Amino acid sequence: MMPSGPPPRVCWTSVVFLLLACCLLSTGAQGQMYQLRVEPKDPVVPFGKPLVVNCSLDCPSPGLIFLETALSKETHSSGLGWAAFRLTNVTGDMELLCSGLCNELQVVGSSNITVYGFPERVELAPLPLWQPVGEQLNLSCLVFGGAPRDHLTVVLLRWEEELGRQPVGKEEPAKVTFMVQPRREDHGTNFSCRSELDLRSQGLELFQNTSGPRKLRTFAMPKTPPRLVFPPFWEMETSWPVNCSLSGLFPASEAHIHLALGNQMLNATVVSQADTLTASATAKIEQEGTQEIVCNVILGVENRETREKLVAYSFQGPNLNLSEPNAAEGTPVTVTCAAGPRVQVMLDGVPAAGPGQPAQLQLKATETDDKRTFFCNATLEVDGVTLHRNRSVQLRVLYGPTIDRAKCPQRLMWKEKTMHILQCQARGNPNPQLQCLREGSKFKVPVGIPFLVLLNYSGTYSCQAASSRGMDKMLVMMDVQGRNPATVNIALGVLAILGLVTLAAASVYVFRVQRQHDIYHLRPRSTRWPLTSTQPVTVAEELS
């Protein structure tokens, strides 16, 4: 396993340095004339890889050269004034120390090893199932392994957009936290973490590793409760509508809405439109009394609920009955209005003795009672509110036919070739058939519609109204007067004479006006009179 950071440097090297320092102080300035080089100088090594270290002494008479390290090592090769050592498994940052003798003087050289390793993995910590829009959200990136940490950075991504970056700490695993404020448009967005190991300053590359994405689900829910619409009073055994809605939801399509009546869940039809969710259902109550209806809307990790009370009641009736719906004239008829318990009834304005008691009305059917309507009003008090219900029924009385004498005159005088209507009418139940026949010839004259009166229509007519209940008759005298030809001729002659006289008078008037105009223009100007003058014109003047 790769460590999360560089291991602590080996402490014994400090002891060696102290001993060497003491020796060097004793040798004085002579030991400072020679150098021991360690190559490579400050190398960057992949974790767990081998490394060959070369120690060389710049000295006329070099002695043995040693490499001091806690790592497993072996002599790779050597020669006069130099020695190479192979480190088989470099697993941590440390300082290498080479030492040698030159003219019996101790010479020391050092090099620092930096181990790098890619993170084993980088993860985005699990996101909340739902995140409210606009509320602060902390996103954490976890980095397992990776070195050196001073060159390791974590980047938070929204899709491919960089939202922020932070250095990785020394803890294992390292946890880097970013703060974001999700928006509505972030619903369904993928977030991820990317680690970046930047070794370009050591002559290497920028190494990147990206975590798997996690999808964020955002939501917005209003503070107001759902709006519940239903009748406050429900009659038992009757289906009633229930509607519940809530606006301002995001995303409304992922919200859930439930309707319940008491302990019974209602089978509702749910519609999502824009930011509104609506549920509609019908319900039936079988138990009288107060019930509770509940509407609950759930979105994300929040819910809004509305609870309302309703009153279920039983309103039986009213039932309005006639003992004889079709009664013969003179038959006794009983009208009864009844309803259930606690219901007060009133028949044609007359109340019953008390709640739950029927109201009755008795009568003997007459012609005037035909098509008479009876009204029954029922009232029930429910939770301080008075409910009303009405019924009506119509009585039909069977009676014989009667011709209306007021509308059917017994004598008629009409002119020949004129349009008239015989206005005779008859009443009865069932409706009678009315016809008027001339006595002797059985000629039928139209009744109730316009017809052309002819001279031969004169005579006595028998008008009969008949039904299954009997018959009624009356006689009608029709006197049709013919037109007088002599009177017509005299009138035409008078009109002709008047026309001729009018035409002659008009001709004389036109002639006189024209003649006056001509005489006026023949006179000298000094002797002319005004055309508007009323001075008469003599016969001599006219002839001249």
Disulfide bonds with the S-S distance in Angstrom:
Cys55-Cys98 1.71
Cys59-Cys102 1.52
Cys141-Cys193 1.89
Cys244-Cys295 1.78
Cys337-Cys376 1.52
Cys408-Cys424 1.74
Cys436-Cys463 1.95
